Amino acid sequence: MQLTTWLQLVPGRPFRRAGHRTALIAAGLPLHLAVVPLWLWLLGTMAALVRAPGAVAVTPLPVLLTLVVTPLLTAGQRRRYRALAGKDLPRPAAPGPGPGRNWKPAVRRLTTRALWRQVCYHAVAGPLFAVLDLAVLAVWATALVAASIYVWIWALPPQWRLTGVGYTTQAAYITAGGLALLFLGPRLTGALVRLDTRAAEVLLGPSRTDKLARRVADLAESRAGVLDAADAERRRIERDLHDGAQQRLVSLAVNLGLARSTLGDLPEDARKVIDEAHREAKEAIAELNNLVRGLHPAVLEDRGLDAALSGVAARLPIPVRVAVDLPQRPSPTVEAVAYFVVSEALTNVVKHAQATRADVTVERIGETLLVVVADDGAGGADLAAAGGGTGLAGLAKRVASVDGTFSCRSPAGGPTVITVELPCAP
């Protein structure tokens, strides 16, 4: 039976990845020792400074060289993990633009926490890991030499073996110790690799704050994609209903109207059935129009908020003043949210507020779309007590879906003022 096959039968198979991990440690040793000469130079210059104050000009050089070689050492560590462990260390977030225009990118990079975490890894953790690397490699070397002591002995001249009485007993003890170290080596190697990997991820990768910021950005981007997809789906349904079912109902109503007017010799019962079917068809068309308009009105996409909100106000039984001041149209998603908020708010005014008039103001202030809906009704609207479906709570959730803010001020006796602020893309 081959040795590798026998080792695979050992419980836990400790030698399964020992070679890769040992190679990872061996490749990391020179990288961990790279900054040691610079810090020895710094300690030497500081000691010389005590004796000769003129050496103060030389003291910052090791620190500056450490800052210069830190990105190179970090790139080497990333390449080491990628090549020998198949692992990509996460990269920290790139530094943003500085507060002043005259700042150079290199100078801005010196102020980032990511750089100083990397310096901490290479200058502080690196020498410590170098000591551990040497210890683990020494364990492997000692284990291999001790376990193969008989090979070394039989490689010696026969005269030495004859004169060295008792060497076989001593070699047996050394072989047993080497085998013990040989089984201990993979565990020490695995523990050191896990410790080094954890330190590299923490100090060379993004911080917890950067990870949370990146996670928030990813979630915001995915949510924006979901909202855009939902808005596109609403538009598709609106087009299908408008061009399909609605046109069929119109055709049906026209045919029933023609049948009622041209077929004069029909019995009275049949005429009543045609009249009833014609009336039901026209009511179905009206309901479908309202449904299509509620999904996504075509006028909103074609002519914008001003025309769409004016159409909503024209269909209400109370006078509504609409004032829209938009130098440029917002994104389709924000525009749709503003439309539905105003439409639902005006519907609530007609149903519950007992108002005689309402005012709608839409304007863009900077990168914010401000929507205000006010009425002179009885007031008393409570956001906390509203239902979660189509009431004020539903409007608040729809506004929150695009990171907007929703507020409702409705004291008893009125007036009620709903204020919505929606972020607009630049």
C-alpha positions in Angstrom: 0.0 0.0 0.0 1.4 3.4 -0.9 2.2 5.9 1.8 -0.3 8.5 0.5 -3.1 5.9 0.5 -2.3 5.0 4.0 -2.3 8.6 5.1 -5.7 9.1 3.6 -7.0 6.4 5.9 -5.9 8.3 9.0 -9.0 9.8 10.8 -9.3 13.5 9.9 -6.8 13.1 7.0 -4.4 15.7 8.5 -2.1 15.7 5.4 -4.8 16.4 2.9 -4.0 20.1 2.5 -0.8 20.3 4.5 1.3 20.9 1.4 -0.6 23.9 0.2 -0.8 25.4 3.6 3.0 24.9 4.2 3.7 26.5 0.8 1.4 29.5 1.8 3.4 29.9 5.0 6.8 29.6 3.3 5.7 32.2 0.6 4.5 34.6 3.4 7.8 34.5 5.3 9.7 36.9 3.1 6.7 39.3 2.9 6.4 39.3 6.7 10.1 40.0 7.1 10.2 42.8 4.5 9.6 45.7 6.9 11.9 44.4 9.6 15.0 46.0 8.1 13.3 49.3 7.9 12.2 49.2 11.5 15.7 48.1 12.6 17.0 51.1 10.6 14.5 53.3 12.4 15.6 52.0 15.8 19.2 52.5 14.9 18.6 56.1 13.8 16.7 56.8 17.0 19.5 55.4 19.0 21.9 57.5 17.0 19.7 60.5 17.6 20.2 60.1 21.3 24.0 60.4 20.8 24.0 62.8 17.9 21.1 65.2 17.5 22.1 65.9 13.9 20.6 62.6 12.8 17.1 63.9 13.2 16.9 64.5 9.4 17.4 60.8 8.7 14.8 59.5 11.2 11.6 59.9 8.9 13.1 58.0 6.0 12.3 54.4 7.3 8.7 55.5 8.0 8.4 57.0 4.5 9.8 53.9 2.9 7.4 51.8 5.0 4.5 53.8 3.6 5.9 53.4 0.1 6.4 49.7 0.2 3.1 49.0 2.0 0.9 48.9 -1.1 3.5 46.6 -2.8 3.5 44.2 0.1 -0.3 44.2 0.2 -0.4 43.4 -3.5 2.1 40.6 -2.8 -0.1 39.2 0.0 -3.2 39.3 -2.2 -1.3 37.5 -5.0 0.0 34.9 -2.4 -3.5 34.0 -1.2 -4.9 34.0 -4.7 -2.2 31.7 -6.1 -1.7 29.3 -3.2 -5.0 29.3 -1.4 -7.4 30.2 -4.2 -8.8 33.1 -2.0 -9.3 36.7 -3.0 -8.9 39.1 -0.1 -11.6 41.8 -0.2 -10.2 45.2 -1.2 -10.9 48.3 1.0 -13.0 51.1 -0.4 -11.2 53.6 -2.6 -10.5 57.0 -1.0 -12.9 59.6 -2.0 -12.0 63.1 -3.2 -10.5 65.4 -0.6 -12.1 68.6 0.6 -9.6 70.7 -1.3 -9.0 70.6 -5.0 -5.3 71.0 -4.6 -4.9 67.7 -2.8 -3.1 65.0 -4.7 -4.4 61.4 -4.7 -1.2 60.2 -3.0 -1.6 62.7 -0.2 -5.3 61.8 0.3 -4.3 58.1 0.4 -2.0 58.8 3.4 -5.0 59.9 5.5 -7.1 56.8 4.9 -7.6 54.2 7.6 -7.1 51.4 5.1 -3.5 52.4 4.5 -2.7 52.6 8.2 -4.4 49.2 8.8 -2.1 47.8 6.1 0.9 49.4 7.8 -0.2 47.8 11.1 -0.3 44.4 9.4 3.1 44.6 7.7 4.9 46.4 10.5 3.4 44.9 13.6 1.6 41.7 12.7 4.1 40.8 10.0 7.2 40.2 12.2 5.1 38.2 14.7 3.8 36.0 11.9 7.4 35.7 10.6 8.4 34.2 14.0 5.4 31.8 13.9 6.2 30.9 10.2 9.8 30.1 11.2 8.6 28.0 14.1 6.1 26.0 12.0 8.7 25.4 9.2 11.2 24.3 11.9 8.7 21.8 13.2 8.2 20.4 9.7 12.0 20.3 9.1 12.6 18.6 12.4 9.8 16.1 11.9 11.0 15.1 8.4 14.7 14.7 9.6 13.8 12.9 12.8 11.3 10.5 11.1 13.8 9.6 8.5 16.8 9.2 10.9 17.4 5.6 9.8 17.9 6.8 6.3 20.5 9.3 7.5 22.2 6.6 9.6 22.4 4.1 6.8 23.8 6.8 4.5 26.8 7.0 6.8 29.9 4.8 6.4 29.7 1.3 8.0 32.6 2.0 10.3 30.6 4.8 12.1 27.6 2.5 12.5 29.8 -0.3 14.0 31.5 2.1 16.5 28.2 3.8 17.5 26.9 1.1 19.8 23.2 1.6 20.8 22.4 4.0 17.9 19.4 1.9 16.9 17.6 2.4 20.2 18.3 6.1 20.1 17.2 6.3 16.5 13.9 4.6 17.4 13.1 7.2 20.0 14.1 10.0 17.5 11.9 8.4 14.8 8.9 8.2 17.2 9.4 11.8 18.1 9.6 12.7 14.4 6.4 10.9 13.6 4.6 12.7 16.5 5.8 16.0 15.1 4.8 14.9 11.6 1.2 14.5 12.8 1.4 17.7 14.8 2.7 19.8 11.9 -0.6 19.9 9.9 -2.5 21.1 12.9 0.0 23.8 13.7 0.1 24.8 10.0 -3.7 24.9 9.7 -4.0 27.0 12.9 -1.4 29.5 11.7 -3.0 29.8 8.2 -6.4 30.5 9.8 -4.9 33.1 12.1 -2.9 34.8 9.3 -6.0 34.7 7.0 -8.2 36.3 9.6 -5.6 39.0 10.3 -5.2 39.7 6.6 -9.0 40.0 6.0 -9.3 42.4 8.9 -6.3 44.6 8.3 -5.8 44.3 4.5 -9.5 44.2 3.6 -12.3 46.7 4.2 -13.3 47.7 7.7 -16.6 46.8 9.2 -17.8 50.3 8.4 -16.8 50.0 4.8 -18.5 46.6 4.6 -21.7 48.0 6.0 -21.5 51.0 3.6 -20.9 48.7 0.7 -23.8 46.5 1.8 -26.1 49.5 2.1 -25.1 50.6 -1.4 -25.7 47.2 -2.8 -29.1 46.9 -1.2 -30.1 50.4 -2.4 -29.0 49.5 -5.9 -30.9 46.2 -5.8 -34.0 47.9 -4.4 -33.8 50.6 -7.2 -33.7 47.7 -9.7 -36.7 46.1 -8.2 -38.6 49.3 -8.2 -37.7 50.0 -11.8 -38.7 46.5 -12.7 -42.1 46.9 -10.9 -42.7 50.2 -12.7 -41.8 48.7 -16.0 -44.2 45.8 -15.3 -47.0 48.2 -14.5 -46.4 50.0 -17.7 -46.5 46.8 -19.6 -49.8 45.7 -18.0 -51.2 49.2 -18.7 -50.3 48.9 -22.4 -51.7 45.4 -22.7 -55.0 46.4 -21.1 -55.2 49.6 -23.1 -54.4 47.9 -26.5 -56.0 44.6 -25.8 -59.0 44.2 -23.4 -60.0 47.8 -23.6 -60.2 47.9 -27.4 -62.2 44.6 -27.4 -64.7 46.1 -25.0 -65.0 49.2 -27.1 -65.6 47.1 -30.2 -68.2 45.1 -28.3 -70.0 48.3 -27.2 -70.0 49.7 -30.7 -71.4 46.4 -32.1 -74.1 46.3 -29.5 -75.0 50.0 -30.2 -75.2 49.2 -33.9 -77.4 46.2 -33.2 -79.7 48.2 -31.1 -80.1 50.9 -33.7 -80.3 48.8 -36.9 -82.4 45.8 -35.7 -85.8 47.4 -35.4 -87.9 44.2 -35.6 -86.5 42.6 -32.5 -88.9 41.5 -29.7 -89.0 43.8 -26.7 -87.3 41.2 -24.5 -84.3 40.9 -26.9 -84.0 44.7 -27.1 -83.9 44.9 -23.4 -81.1 42.3 -23.3 -79.1 44.3 -25.9 -79.6 47.5 -24.0 -78.5 45.9 -20.8 -75.4 44.4 -22.5 -74.6 47.7 -24.1 -74.8 49.5 -20.7 -72.7 46.9 -19.0 -70.1 47.1 -21.7 -69.8 50.9 -21.3 -69.5 50.5 -17.5 -66.8 47.9 -18.0 -64.9 50.3 -20.3 -65.2 53.1 -17.6 -63.9 50.7 -14.9 -61.1 49.5 -17.1 -60.1 53.1 -17.8 -59.9 53.8 -14.1 -57.9 50.6 -13.6 -55.5 51.5 -16.4 -55.2 55.0 -15.1 -54.4 53.7 -11.6 -51.7 51.3 -12.9 -49.8 53.9 -14.9 -51.5 56.6 -16.8 -50.2 57.1 -20.3 -50.3 60.9 -20.0 -47.8 60.7 -17.1 -45.3 59.0 -19.4 -46.0 61.2 -22.4 -46.5 64.6 -20.8 -45.2 64.5 -17.2 -46.6 65.3 -13.8 -48.3 68.6 -14.7 -50.7 67.1 -17.3 -51.3 63.9 -15.3 -52.1 65.7 -12.0 -54.3 68.2 -13.9 -56.3 65.3 -15.3 -56.7 63.8 -11.8 -57.9 67.2 -10.5 -60.4 67.6 -13.4 -62.2 64.4 -12.5 -62.8 65.3 -8.9 -66.1 66.7 -7.7 -64.3 69.6 -5.7 -62.1 72.3 -7.1 -58.4 71.5 -6.9 -55.6 74.0 -7.7 -52.6 72.3 -9.2 -49.2 74.1 -9.3 -46.3 72.2 -10.8 -42.8 73.8 -11.1 -40.3 71.3 -12.5 -37.3 72.6 -14.6 -36.7 69.0 -15.6 -38.5 65.8 -15.2 -37.4 63.5 -12.3 -36.8 59.8 -12.9 -39.8 57.7 -14.0 -39.9 55.8 -10.6 -39.9 59.0 -8.6 -42.4 60.6 -11.0 -44.7 57.6 -10.6 -44.5 57.7 -6.8 -45.4 61.4 -6.8 -48.3 60.8 -9.0 -49.8 58.0 -7.0 -49.3 59.9 -3.7 -51.2 62.9 -5.0 -53.9 60.7 -6.6 -54.5 58.7 -3.5 -54.3 61.7 -1.2 -57.0 63.5 -3.3 -59.1 60.4 -3.3 -59.0 60.4 0.5 -59.9 64.1 0.6 -63.0 63.4 -1.4 -64.0 60.3 0.6 -63.2 61.3 4.2 -62.2 65.0 4.6 -65.5 66.7 3.8 -63.4 69.4 2.1 -64.7 72.1 -0.3 -61.3 72.6 -2.0 -57.8 71.3 -2.2 -54.4 72.5 -3.3 -51.5 70.5 -4.8 -48.0 72.0 -5.1 -45.1 70.1 -6.7 -41.7 71.8 -7.0 -38.1 70.7 -7.2 -35.7 72.2 -4.6 -32.2 71.2 -5.3 -32.1 67.4 -5.6 -35.5 67.0 -3.7 -39.0 66.8 -5.2 -41.4 68.5 -2.8 -45.0 67.5 -3.0 -47.6 69.2 -0.8 -51.3 68.3 -0.7 -53.6 70.5 1.4 -57.3 70.7 2.0 -59.8 72.7 4.1 -61.6 69.6 5.4 -62.4 68.5 9.0 -58.9 67.2 9.7 -58.2 64.5 12.3 -56.3 62.2 9.9 -54.0 59.9 11.9 -51.1 58.2 10.2 -50.6 55.7 13.1 -54.3 54.6 13.0 -54.5 54.4 9.2 -54.6 51.0 7.6 -51.5 49.5 6.0 -53.1 49.0 2.6 -54.3 52.1 0.7 -54.5 54.8 3.5 -51.9 57.1 4.8 -49.7 54.2 6.0 -49.7 52.8 2.4 -48.7 56.2 1.1 -45.9 56.4 3.7 -44.6 53.0 2.6 -44.7 53.9 -1.0 -42.7 57.1 -0.3 -40.2 55.2 1.9 -39.5 52.7 -1.0 -37.5 55.5 -2.7 -35.9 56.8 0.4 -38.4 59.7 0.7 -40.0 61.3 3.7 -43.7 61.5 4.4 -45.4 63.7 7.0 -49.1 64.5 7.7 -50.3 67.4 9.8 -54.0 67.1 10.4 -55.3 68.8 13.6 -59.0 68.4 14.6 -61.0 70.9 12.6 -58.4 71.0 9.8 -56.7 71.9 7.6 -54.9 68.7 6.6 -51.5 69.1 5.0 -49.5 66.2 3.5 -45.9 66.9 2.8 -43.7 64.5 0.8 -40.0 64.8 -0.1 -38.6 62.5 -2.8 -34.9 62.4 -3.7 -34.2 63.1 -7.3 -31.3 61.7 -9.3 -28.9 64.5 -10.4 
